[in-house]
Each structure stands twice: as structure tokens, then as C-alpha cells.
């Protein structure tokens, strides 16, 4: 082999593990400032800020200190995100007492932060004559196609494709499809009742 035909060995760079976003999210969810985390962990505010931007490689001791302050296990920083896929038409069939509607839960039953229900409501389909309330903080109706009326205690909102309505989950309400065609609605409830 001549000098000009040498084989070059290219080393692949080691992929850095990014943990900053998870740390920042955990800090903000707990309502803590950078300064509060830094003081509690015995670190500087600048170091914690750089850690959240993945600009430093922390020692095990400093990472454990920050995780302790945030109430995280160190291993959680390296866990892949938990995802769930529910294919079209495969969601669990549910019934909140409505008539003329097929409702499917499109979030897994293990999900507690929110619940999403896909409803196909036939013409004249409704949630019942009596108003009802759910044990959640917020409810959002997003109309995919057709028209749905959301009936509250003091007024009725008519929603068409692309419209969304958000209201407190404990507000007494019901719904109905006044149109001549089926409508499709996503109901988003947070947290899951």
C-alpha cells in the first residue's frame, strides 16, 4: 500500500445525552427559580443555567444534588419518553350516556394528565336532555367536521368544523348534533376524570 492510498479510520463522535430540557421542565413544573435550585443544591445559578442548556457535563454529585432538589430520580433523565399510539378506529369504546354517538377513548387508560375522546355523532345525537358535569378542571370541544351545539346553563354555542370551545369541566353542560350529517368532535379533558 503506497502512502497515498492509506485507509482513513473515521471515528464516530459519541452522542451526547441531553438532559437540560428535562431538568428545566421539572424545575418549572415545581415553580422553582434557577436561583432556588442552585442554592438548594449548593451550586451556582450560572452552573444550573448552563446545565439546563446542556452546556456543561455535570459531575455525578452535582447531578444528584439537582435531581434531589427537583424530586427526580437521576435515571428518569435518561429514560426515553413514554409514548402510546392508538390507531384510527382502535380506541376503547366508551359511553358517557349519550345517544346516537360512537365515542372512542384515543388516549391510553394509564394517562392521567388528560383524556381525549373522539366522537362521531349522528344527526339528532345528543348527550342527554339533562345537563351533566365531569370531574376535570377543563374541557375542550374541537369540531373536526359537521356541527355540534354545546349547551351550558346560560347559553348554547354552535360550533362548526375547525371551531374549538374550552370551559371548566365542572360546568353543567350537554351537547347535540343539530345538523343533517354526522359530526366528528374531539373532547379533551384535563386532567382525566
VENTA-V648506 format. One record per residue. N is the residue number from 1. RES is the residue in one letter. SS is DSSP state (A for helix, B for strand, O for the rest). Layout:
N & RES & SS
N & RES & SS
//
This chain:
1 & X & O
2 & X & O
3 & X & A
4 & X & A
5 & X & A
6 & X & O
7 & X & O
8 & X & O
9 & X & O
10 & X & O
11 & X & O
12 & X & O
13 & X & O
14 & X & O
15 & X & O
16 & X & O
17 & X & O
18 & X & O
19 & X & O
20 & X & A
21 & X & A
22 & X & A
23 & X & A
24 & X & A
25 & X & A
26 & X & A
27 & X & A
28 & X & A
29 & X & A
30 & X & O
31 & X & O
32 & X & O
33 & X & O
34 & X & A
35 & X & A
36 & X & A
37 & X & A
38 & X & A
39 & X & A
40 & X & A
41 & X & A
42 & X & O
43 & X & O
44 & X & O
45 & X & A
46 & X & A
47 & X & A
48 & X & A
49 & X & A
50 & X & A
51 & X & A
52 & X & A
53 & X & O
54 & X & O
55 & X & O
56 & X & O
57 & X & O
58 & X & O
59 & X & O
60 & X & A
61 & X & A
62 & X & A
63 & X & A
64 & X & A
65 & X & A
66 & X & A
67 & X & A
68 & X & A
69 & X & A
70 & X & A
71 & X & O
72 & X & O
73 & X & O
74 & X & A
75 & X & A
76 & X & A
77 & X & A
78 & X & A
79 & X & O
80 & X & O
81 & X & O
82 & X & O
83 & X & O
84 & X & O
85 & X & O
86 & X & O
87 & X & O
88 & X & O
89 & X & O
90 & X & O
91 & X & O
92 & X & B
93 & X & B
94 & X & B
95 & X & O
96 & X & O
97 & X & O
98 & X & O
99 & X & B
100 & X & B
101 & X & B
102 & X & B
103 & X & B
104 & X & B
105 & X & B
106 & X & O
107 & X & O
108 & X & O
109 & X & O
110 & X & O
111 & X & O
112 & X & O
113 & X & O
114 & X & O
115 & X & B
116 & X & B
117 & X & B
118 & X & B
119 & X & B
120 & X & B
121 & X & B
122 & X & B
123 & X & B
124 & X & B
125 & X & B
126 & X & B
127 & X & O
128 & X & O
129 & X & O
130 & X & O
131 & X & O
132 & X & B
133 & X & O
134 & X & O
135 & X & O
136 & X & O
137 & X & O
138 & X & B
139 & X & B
140 & X & B
141 & X & B
142 & X & B
143 & X & B
144 & X & B
145 & X & B
146 & X & O
147 & X & B
148 & X & B
149 & X & B
150 & X & B
151 & X & B
152 & X & B
153 & X & O
154 & X & O
155 & X & O
156 & X & B
157 & X & B
158 & X & B
159 & X & B
160 & X & B
161 & X & O
162 & X & O
163 & X & O
164 & X & B
165 & X & B
166 & X & B
167 & X & B
168 & X & B
169 & X & O
170 & X & O
171 & X & O
172 & X & O
173 & X & B
174 & X & B
175 & X & B
176 & X & B
177 & X & O
178 & X & O
179 & X & O
180 & X & O
181 & X & O
182 & X & O
183 & X & B
184 & X & B
185 & X & B
186 & X & B
187 & X & B
188 & X & B
189 & X & B
190 & X & B
191 & X & O
192 & X & O
193 & X & O
//
